[in-house]
Amino acid sequence: MRNISLQQMQDLLKAPIFHLIGETADELGVECYVVGGYVRDLYLERPSKDIDVVVVGSGIEVAQALGKRLGKGAYVNVFRNFGTAQVKWRQTEVEFVGARRESYNRGSRKPIVEDGTLEDDLDRRDFTINALAVCLNKARFGELVDRFDGILDLEDGIIATPLDPDITFSDDPLRMMRCVRFSTQLNFMIEPETADALCRNAERIKIISAERIIDELNKIMLAPVPSRGFVELSQVGLLPLIFPELAALEGVEVRNGRAHKDNFYHTLEVLDNVARATADWDKERALWIRWATLLHDIGKPRSKRWEPTIGWTFHNHNYIGAKMVPDIFRRMKLPMDERMKYVQKLVSLHMRPIAIADDEVTDSAVRRLLFEAGEDIDDLMTLCEGDITSKNQQKKQHFLDNFQLVREKLVDLQARDNYRTWQNPITGEEIMATFNLRPCKEIGLLKQVVKDAIWESQIPNEHDAAFAFMLEEAKKLGLTPQTPGN
C-alpha cells in the first residue's frame, strides 16, 4: 500500500488504452473516468483486468467511437438494455457505462436507473474503497476523485459503505456477501457501524438468488485465509441463512464434564491448512478440494451421540456427510456433475488415511485406499494431512510421519500394480458364462473374494491366477464349471 501522487497515477495509467479513451471522450465533449475495483487495485498494487469506465453522458457512444479509433482488431459489444458496452482490444477489455443514479423497491435488488452525475454514480457504489474514480480526459488526466475518503480506508484496511449502511445493504442485500468477501480477500476489517448493519439486515439475503450467493462464496473459498469469511458470516448472522448445515457445526456440548471440540472452528482450521497447501494449484482444482474440506465433517451434527463409557462419538459421520453432499450442492446451485462426485468421494473417504496412519501402515490397507480413491488419491492425502489439528505436537507428528509412509507406499504400489486404474480381472459376465448362471448374489461374492485376495497379496494381480482362485472359491459355494454341451 502506498500514497500515489498525480504523476505516479499518470505513470500507472500509461497504457495506451487509457489515453485513447480520454482522447475519444474529449472529441465527444464528455467526461470519463476509470472507476471502482481497478482504481482500488492500483493503490493496493494488486493485478486487475477489470477496467470499468464511467462516462458522464453515453457510455455506449464513447465505446463505439473508441472502437472506430482503434480500427481493425477492436471488437465492440453493445448491451442497450443495460446501457453498457464492452470494447475488446488486444489483451484488454474495457466496460463502458453512463453515469447513473439508482433507487430501489424493497422487494427487489434490481434498481430503477436514471441518468446521473459522477457524484450520483459514486454515491451508489457499495464500499468507499470501490467509490474511487480517476479522470481520463486530457486536461485532468490522472486526477483522483475520492468523495468518501476511500484512500484513507485503503490505508487503514477498512471496509465501510459510502452512505448509510442500512440503506446500502437493504437496497441490494448481495452487498452483504460482497462486504465479507472483500474483507476476506483483502484481509481488511469491517468498520463497526457497517458490521452492525450486516447483523440488522441479514434476513434480507433471502431475496438473493443461490447463484449470486455461491459466486461470492466461491471467491471467499479461494482467498488465502478463507476461514476469515466464514467466521464473519457466522458472526453477522448470514451463515445460518445461506448454509445451515455448516452453521450447525458450531458450538460445544458438555456432559458429565466431557466436551467435544467445536467442529465449526476445527473445520475452518483444516480449510486454512488445505488453502495453504493448494495456494499454487490451478484455481478450479483448488476450489473443489476446498469444498470437500469444508464439508468433510458436515455429517457430525447428525451422527453425534453420547456414550457413557466413551464420551462423545461421531460414528460414520463421513458416510452421513457424503450422503448430504448432493442435497447441499443442489440447493446451493453448485454443479451436479463430476465435481460434486469428487467432493462426495473425498468426504466419504477422508477417515480412511487417518485410520491407516493410526496403526501399522500395511500394503493391503494402502492398496485398498489407492483402489477406492483412484486418481484423487493425492488430493485425499492433502485433505487428510490438513485434518491433523491436534495441539499435542507428539501426536500430530506421529500422524504426519505415518502419512509420509502412506505416501511412500502409494508411490511404490502405483509403480508396481497401477492400482489407480485397477479393474477386477474377473468380470461378472465371465463368472456367469463359466457357471451358466443368471444374475445372483454368488456372482458378487466371487468377485469380492477375488478382489480381497489380490488386495491382501494372496494372489498376483493377473487374470489366470485370479481365475484359478475363483474356481477354488466357487467349489465352497457348490458351483461347478459348465463344459460346452452340458
FENHU-V160441 format. One record per residue. N is the residue number from 0. SS is DSSP state (H for helix, E for strand, L for the rest). PSI is psi in whole degrees, -180 to 180 (* if undefined). Layout:
N,SS,PSI ; N,SS,PSI
//
This chain:
0,L,143 ; 1,L,154 ; 2,L,144 ; 3,L,126 ; 4,L,171 ; 5,H,-44 ; 6,H,-41 ; 7,H,-39 ; 8,H,-41 ; 9,H,-37 ; 10,H,-38 ; 11,H,-29 ; 12,L,33 ; 13,L,-13 ; 14,L,136 ; 15,H,-33 ; 16,H,-36 ; 17,H,-41 ; 18,H,-38 ; 19,H,-38 ; 20,H,-46 ; 21,H,-42 ; 22,H,-40 ; 23,H,-45 ; 24,H,-41 ; 25,H,-41 ; 26,H,-33 ; 27,H,-4 ; 28,L,33 ; 29,L,156 ; 30,E,146 ; 31,E,150 ; 32,E,139 ; 33,E,134 ; 34,E,169 ; 35,L,-135 ; 36,H,-33 ; 37,H,-41 ; 38,H,-44 ; 39,H,-47 ; 40,H,-26 ; 41,H,-44 ; 42,H,-34 ; 43,H,-3 ; 44,L,41 ; 45,L,143 ; 46,L,141 ; 47,L,135 ; 48,L,-8 ; 49,L,97 ; 50,E,115 ; 51,E,130 ; 52,E,129 ; 53,E,131 ; 54,E,131 ; 55,E,82 ; 56,L,-143 ; 57,L,112 ; 58,H,-33 ; 59,H,-42 ; 60,H,-42 ; 61,H,-42 ; 62,H,-44 ; 63,H,-41 ; 64,H,-37 ; 65,H,-42 ; 66,H,-41 ; 67,H,-39 ; 68,H,-41 ; 69,H,-30 ; 70,L,-147 ; 71,L,136 ; 72,L,-9 ; 73,E,139 ; 74,E,131 ; 75,E,125 ; 76,E,126 ; 77,E,134 ; 78,E,83 ; 79,L,-32 ; 80,L,-27 ; 81,L,-4 ; 82,L,29 ; 83,E,165 ; 84,E,154 ; 85,E,133 ; 86,E,125 ; 87,E,127 ; 88,E,120 ; 89,L,-122 ; 90,L,15 ; 91,E,139 ; 92,E,132 ; 93,E,130 ; 94,E,131 ; 95,E,140 ; 96,E,150 ; 97,E,148 ; 98,L,140 ; 99,E,163 ; 100,E,155 ; 101,E,152 ; 102,E,157 ; 103,L,149 ; 104,L,144 ; 105,L,-29 ; 106,L,1 ; 107,L,151 ; 108,L,4 ; 109,L,120 ; 110,L,158 ; 111,E,119 ; 112,E,136 ; 113,E,157 ; 114,E,146 ; 115,L,-172 ; 116,L,173 ; 117,H,-41 ; 118,H,-43 ; 119,H,-42 ; 120,H,-41 ; 121,H,-31 ; 122,H,-33 ; 123,L,-2 ; 124,L,155 ; 125,L,-44 ; 126,L,155 ; 127,H,-36 ; 128,H,-13 ; 129,H,3 ; 130,L,39 ; 131,E,144 ; 132,E,144 ; 133,E,125 ; 134,E,140 ; 135,L,-7 ; 136,L,145 ; 137,H,-42 ; 138,H,-25 ; 139,H,24 ; 140,L,127 ; 141,L,-2 ; 142,L,129 ; 143,E,136 ; 144,E,117 ; 145,E,86 ; 146,L,-23 ; 147,L,24 ; 148,L,40 ; 149,H,-32 ; 150,H,-40 ; 151,H,-40 ; 152,H,-34 ; 153,H,-43 ; 154,H,-35 ; 155,H,-7 ; 156,L,52 ; 157,E,138 ; 158,E,118 ; 159,L,156 ; 160,L,150 ; 161,L,-40 ; 162,L,-165 ; 163,L,119 ; 164,H,-30 ; 165,H,-41 ; 166,H,-44 ; 167,H,-47 ; 168,H,-33 ; 169,H,-40 ; 170,H,-48 ; 171,L,91 ; 172,L,-19 ; 173,H,-25 ; 174,H,-24 ; 175,H,-42 ; 176,H,-40 ; 177,H,-36 ; 178,H,-49 ; 179,H,-38 ; 180,H,-47 ; 181,H,-40 ; 182,H,-41 ; 183,H,-49 ; 184,H,-40 ; 185,H,-7 ; 186,L,44 ; 187,L,157 ; 188,E,139 ; 189,E,124 ; 190,L,138 ; 191,H,-45 ; 192,H,-37 ; 193,H,-40 ; 194,H,-41 ; 195,H,-38 ; 196,H,-33 ; 197,H,-45 ; 198,H,-44 ; 199,H,-29 ; 200,H,8 ; 201,H,-41 ; 202,H,-23 ; 203,H,-16 ; 204,H,-18 ; 205,H,-19 ; 206,H,-2 ; 207,L,139 ; 208,L,153 ; 209,H,-35 ; 210,H,-41 ; 211,H,-41 ; 212,H,-44 ; 213,H,-29 ; 214,H,-42 ; 215,H,-40 ; 216,H,-39 ; 217,H,-36 ; 218,H,-38 ; 219,H,-43 ; 220,H,-33 ; 221,L,2 ; 222,L,159 ; 223,L,-37 ; 224,L,79 ; 225,L,-24 ; 226,H,-34 ; 227,H,-44 ; 228,H,-41 ; 229,H,-33 ; 230,H,-44 ; 231,H,-40 ; 232,H,-38 ; 233,H,-45 ; 234,H,-33 ; 235,L,1 ; 236,L,10 ; 237,L,-33 ; 238,H,-46 ; 239,H,-24 ; 240,H,-34 ; 241,H,-19 ; 242,L,67 ; 243,H,-32 ; 244,H,-37 ; 245,H,-41 ; 246,H,-31 ; 247,L,-16 ; 248,L,-19 ; 249,L,141 ; 250,L,159 ; 251,L,132 ; 252,L,135 ; 253,E,132 ; 254,E,130 ; 255,L,37 ; 256,L,6 ; 257,E,128 ; 258,E,151 ; 259,L,165 ; 260,L,159 ; 261,L,107 ; 262,H,-21 ; 263,H,-51 ; 264,H,-30 ; 265,H,-46 ; 266,H,-42 ; 267,H,-33 ; 268,H,-42 ; 269,H,-42 ; 270,H,-44 ; 271,H,-38 ; 272,H,-46 ; 273,H,-35 ; 274,H,-42 ; 275,H,-41 ; 276,H,-23 ; 277,L,15 ; 278,L,-31 ; 279,L,6 ; 280,L,160 ; 281,L,138 ; 282,H,-40 ; 283,H,-47 ; 284,H,-41 ; 285,H,-38 ; 286,H,-45 ; 287,H,-29 ; 288,H,-30 ; 289,H,-36 ; 290,H,-42 ; 291,H,-39 ; 292,H,-45 ; 293,H,-31 ; 294,L,2 ; 295,L,-30 ; 296,L,19 ; 297,L,-21 ; 298,L,-2 ; 299,H,-42 ; 300,H,-36 ; 301,H,-20 ; 302,H,-5 ; 303,L,129 ; 304,E,152 ; 305,E,121 ; 306,E,114 ; 307,L,-35 ; 308,L,-13 ; 309,L,-43 ; 310,E,-148 ; 311,E,134 ; 312,E,157 ; 313,L,49 ; 314,L,135 ; 315,L,22 ; 316,H,-27 ; 317,H,-40 ; 318,H,-40 ; 319,H,-44 ; 320,H,-41 ; 321,H,-37 ; 322,H,-25 ; 323,H,-24 ; 324,H,-49 ; 325,H,-41 ; 326,H,-39 ; 327,H,-47 ; 328,H,-42 ; 329,H,-47 ; 330,H,-38 ; 331,L,4 ; 332,L,36 ; 333,L,161 ; 334,L,130 ; 335,L,57 ; 336,L,-149 ; 337,H,-26 ; 338,H,-39 ; 339,H,-43 ; 340,H,-36 ; 341,H,-48 ; 342,H,-44 ; 343,H,-42 ; 344,H,-47 ; 345,H,-38 ; 346,H,-43 ; 347,H,-38 ; 348,H,-2 ; 349,L,-17 ; 350,L,-17 ; 351,H,-51 ; 352,H,-33 ; 353,H,-41 ; 354,H,-39 ; 355,H,-45 ; 356,H,-17 ; 357,L,-5 ; 358,L,-166 ; 359,L,132 ; 360,L,97 ; 361,L,156 ; 362,H,-43 ; 363,H,-41 ; 364,H,-41 ; 365,H,-37 ; 366,H,-43 ; 367,H,-44 ; 368,H,-44 ; 369,H,-41 ; 370,H,-45 ; 371,H,-36 ; 372,H,-30 ; 373,H,-133 ; 374,H,-13 ; 375,H,13 ; 376,H,-40 ; 377,H,-40 ; 378,H,-40 ; 379,H,-43 ; 380,H,-37 ; 381,H,-44 ; 382,H,-47 ; 383,H,-35 ; 384,H,-37 ; 385,H,-22 ; 386,L,-6 ; 387,L,97 ; 388,L,15 ; 389,L,140 ; 390,L,-12 ; 391,L,103 ; 392,H,-33 ; 393,H,-44 ; 394,H,-42 ; 395,H,-44 ; 396,H,-36 ; 397,H,-47 ; 398,H,-44 ; 399,H,-38 ; 400,H,-43 ; 401,H,-34 ; 402,H,-36 ; 403,H,-39 ; 404,H,-41 ; 405,H,-47 ; 406,H,-41 ; 407,H,-42 ; 408,H,-35 ; 409,H,-45 ; 410,H,-44 ; 411,H,-46 ; 412,H,-36 ; 413,H,-41 ; 414,H,-38 ; 415,H,-41 ; 416,H,-13 ; 417,L,49 ; 418,H,-9 ; 419,H,-32 ; 420,H,32 ; 421,L,138 ; 422,L,140 ; 423,L,125 ; 424,L,-17 ; 425,L,120 ; 426,L,162 ; 427,H,-37 ; 428,H,-39 ; 429,H,-39 ; 430,H,-44 ; 431,H,-42 ; 432,H,-38 ; 433,H,-39 ; 434,H,9 ; 435,L,54 ; 436,L,151 ; 437,L,169 ; 438,L,128 ; 439,L,171 ; 440,H,-28 ; 441,H,-32 ; 442,H,-48 ; 443,H,-39 ; 444,H,-44 ; 445,H,-42 ; 446,H,-39 ; 447,H,-43 ; 448,H,-34 ; 449,H,-46 ; 450,H,-47 ; 451,H,-41 ; 452,H,-38 ; 453,H,-46 ; 454,H,-34 ; 455,L,7 ; 456,L,25 ; 457,L,-33 ; 458,L,157 ; 459,L,158 ; 460,L,68 ; 461,L,157 ; 462,H,-50 ; 463,H,-43 ; 464,H,-40 ; 465,H,-38 ; 466,H,-43 ; 467,H,-41 ; 468,H,-40 ; 469,H,-39 ; 470,H,-42 ; 471,H,-42 ; 472,H,-32 ; 473,H,-34 ; 474,H,-37 ; 475,H,-22 ; 476,L,4 ; 477,L,22 ; 478,L,138 ; 479,L,132 ; 480,L,142 ; 481,L,131 ; 482,L,155 ; 483,L,133 ; 484,L,-18 ; 485,L,*
//
